[in-house]
Amino acid sequence: MGVRDIVKAQGLYHVMLGSEDRLLWKTVDIQRATKVSDGAGGYTETWNSLAIVDGGIAAMSGMEQWQSDRLESTSKWRLLIAYWGELFATDRVVIDGRAYNISFVNDVQKRDAWTVLDLGEGVPT
């Protein structure tokens, strides 16, 4: 049984994602930054894929503001995936080629069954 099946069975309404109708189901690439030597005593940071999972994503908010002589937009999203124990706010997810920063990792009710991620796009890393 997958994440989508549980949500269809109304097993996750307490997660505040609402019904399945509010979720857009996507393939999610979970990535972690690693430092790689540049050969000159420094390093460069690259993103490596940890796993490819299915997840339900819902838009939470978005805004535009004028800053530093340009218009900047930000958006906040919530992502539901099956439990992933070693996930940190320093990691990121990529959905349809767009990178989202993780701002909060929530092991729902500390049951090691579901992980809800609060994501930001267009925000500083």
ZIPE-V977998 format. One record per pair of residues at least 24 apart in sequence whose C-alpha atoms are under 8 Angstrom apart, sorted by sequence separation. I is the first residue (numbers start at 1). J is the second residue. If there is no record, write none. Layout:
# ZIPE-V977998
((I | J) (I | J))
This chain:
# ZIPE-V977998
((28 | 52) (29 | 53) (55 | 79) (56 | 80) (83 | 107) (101 | 125) (27 | 52) (28 | 53) (55 | 80) (56 | 81) (27 | 53) (28 | 54) (55 | 81) (27 | 54) (28 | 55) (54 | 81) (55 | 82) (85 | 112) (26 | 54) (27 | 55) (53 | 81) (84 | 112) (25 | 54) (26 | 55) (83 | 112) (25 | 55) (26 | 56) (83 | 113) (84 | 114) (25 | 56) (26 | 57) (82 | 113) (83 | 114) (84 | 115) (24 | 56) (25 | 57) (82 | 114) (83 | 115) (23 | 56) (24 | 57) (81 | 114) (82 | 115) (23 | 57) (24 | 58) (80 | 114) (81 | 115) (23 | 58) (80 | 115) (81 | 116) (22 | 58) (80 | 116) (79 | 116) (80 | 117) (78 | 116) (79 | 117) (78 | 117) (79 | 118) (78 | 118) (79 | 119) (17 | 58) (77 | 118) (78 | 119) (76 | 118) (77 | 119) (76 | 119) (77 | 120) (76 | 120) (75 | 120) (76 | 121) (74 | 120) (75 | 121) (74 | 121) (75 | 122) (74 | 122) (75 | 123) (73 | 122) (74 | 123) (72 | 122) (3 | 54) (3 | 55) (4 | 56) (33 | 90) (32 | 90) (33 | 91) (32 | 91) (31 | 91) (32 | 92) (17 | 78) (30 | 91) (31 | 92) (30 | 92) (31 | 93) (30 | 93) (31 | 94) (29 | 93) (30 | 94) (28 | 93) (29 | 94) (28 | 94) (29 | 95) (28 | 95) (27 | 95) (28 | 96) (26 | 95) (27 | 96) (3 | 81) (3 | 82) (15 | 108) (15 | 116))
